[in-house]
Amino acid sequence: MQRLQAGRPIFHEGDAVRRVFMLASGSLKIYSLLADGRRQITGFMFPGDFLGVSVDEEYAFTAEALVHSELWWFTREAFDRFVEANPKVERELYRLAAHELAAAHSQMVLLGRKTAAERLASFFLSLVERQELVAGRSLAQFDLPMSRLDIADYLGLTKETVSRMLAQLRDRKLVRLVSQDRIEILDRDGLHEMAAGFGG
């Protein structure tokens, strides 16, 4: 098992793919650097997520721990043998690939068509749904391990806009800020309406 402190990278974009990782605890951000040096966060990883399951020879992004995180790792060859011997695992990987494709589509819609408030509402809903999947039960509160700047990079907004939109969701009694890294959903239906563009 590999243990990482917050801010430590697991691998960098362009590194040779030699290992497959499964996140056991904690959370990660994945990002790419644009030609002008700007960073684009393309996703966040949670327990149960795999990294490095790809036919590519190089990692397409950098993965970095948001909080103290633990990962199981396998050599690529050992992982391939394990998958071949376990059809159930192969089916689960297909399911995860389909989920990633759907998530990529949602992200394109998020960045292309939604307002800032709709983006943040959609982001909060996706976070709580991911954490409910891991917990195996419905959650009223969810962890927000990433910084406001990380959220802004992911949603294509400025940090100041994220703070304003969070205040707007609070003022509408849709969410409550329990702490800097924890959110309580007060009105899930209202949050869904906001995410869908019906929030007024």
N, C-alpha and C positions, 0 to 999 in steps of 0.2 A: 504494500500500500504506500502511496505517495502522499505526504502531507504538505500543504502549502499555506503560508500566511497571506493575509490580504495584500494585494498589490503585486504578488509574485506571478510571473508568467509560467505556464506549463510548457508551451512551445510558441514559436514565432511564425508568422506568415512567411512561407518560403522554406522553412525547415523540412528536411526529408522525413517522410512518414515512416517511422519505425515501430511505433506503439499505438495501440488502441486503448483508450481510457474510458472508464465508466465512473461517473461522479457518485460517490457514496454519501457524502454530506457536504454542506456548504452551498455556494453558488459561484458561478463564473460569468464573465462577460467575454464575448467574442467580437473582434473588430478587425477592420482592414484600414490601412493607411492609403489615402488618396495621393495622387502624383504631387500635389502641392503641400503635402505634409499633414493635411487635416485628417482627423480620425473619424471613421464611420462605424459606430457600433451596430452590428447586424443581428445580435441576439444575446439572450441570457440563458444559462444552463442551470438545471436544478437536479437534485438527486434522482438517479435512474437514467439520466441522459448519457449518451455515448459521444465520444469525440474520436476522430481519426478513422471512422468506418467509411472508407472511400477508395475508389480505384485510382485516385490521383497519387502521384509519387511525392508531392509536396503538400504541406498544410496550406489551405487557402486563406487562413486567417490566423490571428494571434488569439490565444486563450489565456485569460488572466483571472486569478482568484479575486472575488469581491470581498469575501470574508474568509476566515480560517476554513479550509476545505480539505477533504480527503478523497483520493481517487484510487480505484483499483486499476492496474494496467496489465496489458498482455503484449507480448511481441506480436507483430502483425501475422507472422506465420502460425504461431500458436493459436491466435484468435480464429484465423481461417480454418484451421483443423477442427477447432472446437465447434464452429458453426456448421461445418460439413457433417459432423457426427451428431448434431442436435437440431433436427428439423424445426423444433419449437422455437429455438433461438432465431433461426433463419426467418421464420414467419414474423416474429416480433420485430426483427430488423426491417422487414418490408413495411410493417405497420408504422414504425418510427420514421422511415423514409417518406411514407405517404403523409404523415403528420408534418414533417419538415417542409414538404412541398406546399401543403395547405397554409402553413405558417408564412412561407415566403410570399405566397399570393396575397395573404392578408396584409403583410407588411407593405406590399406595393400599393394596395388600396389605401392603407393608412397614410402613407406619405404622399400619395397622389391626389386624393380627393377629400379627405376629412379636414375639418377645422381643428385648431389647436385643442379646444375643449373635447372634441370628439376623439382625438388621438389619445389624450390622457385617460379618458374614460375607458376606451377600448384597451389600453395598456393595463390599467388596473384590473379589468375583467379577465384579461388573459393571464395575468399574474396569479390571481386568486384561483382560477380554474386549474392552472398548472400545480399549484400547491395543494389544492383539494385532491388532485389525482394522486399525488405522492402520499397524502395523509389518509386517503380512502374514505373521507367523510366531508360533509359540508363545513365551510369555515366562515365565520363572521369577520375575523381579522386575518390579515396576511402580512408577511414580511416584505419589506422594501429595502433589500440589501444594497442597492445601487445608489450612487449619489444623484443629486438633481442634475448635475452636468452629464452624467451617464444617460439619464432618462432623456435629456435634451438631445444628445447626440443620436440616440436611438430613434427618437420621434421626429428628427429634423427640425427642432425648435431651438430657441435660445434658453439658457438657464432661467432668465428672468421671466420668460413666457410660461415655462413650466410652473414656476412659483405662483404666478398670477392665476393660471388655470386651476391649480390645486386649491387656491383660496376661493375661487369661484365654486368648485365642487363642494367645498366645506360650507360656504355661505348658503348653498342650495340644500344643505342637509343630506347630501348624497353620501359623503364620507366624513370620517373623523380622524384626525391625526393623533394617534395614540402616543407616538414618539416619532423622532426623526426617521426611524426605520421600521415603523409599523403603522398600518392603516386599518381602520374598521369601516366596513361597508354598512351604512345605515339604511340605504334604499337601493337594493340591487335592481329592481325593476326600473327605477328612475335612472340608474347608471346605464342600464341597457338602452333606454330611450335616448339618453344623451349620446351614447356611442353610435347609435343608429341615425343620429341627426334630427331627432324629434324632441330635443331638450330645450328648444326655444332660444 
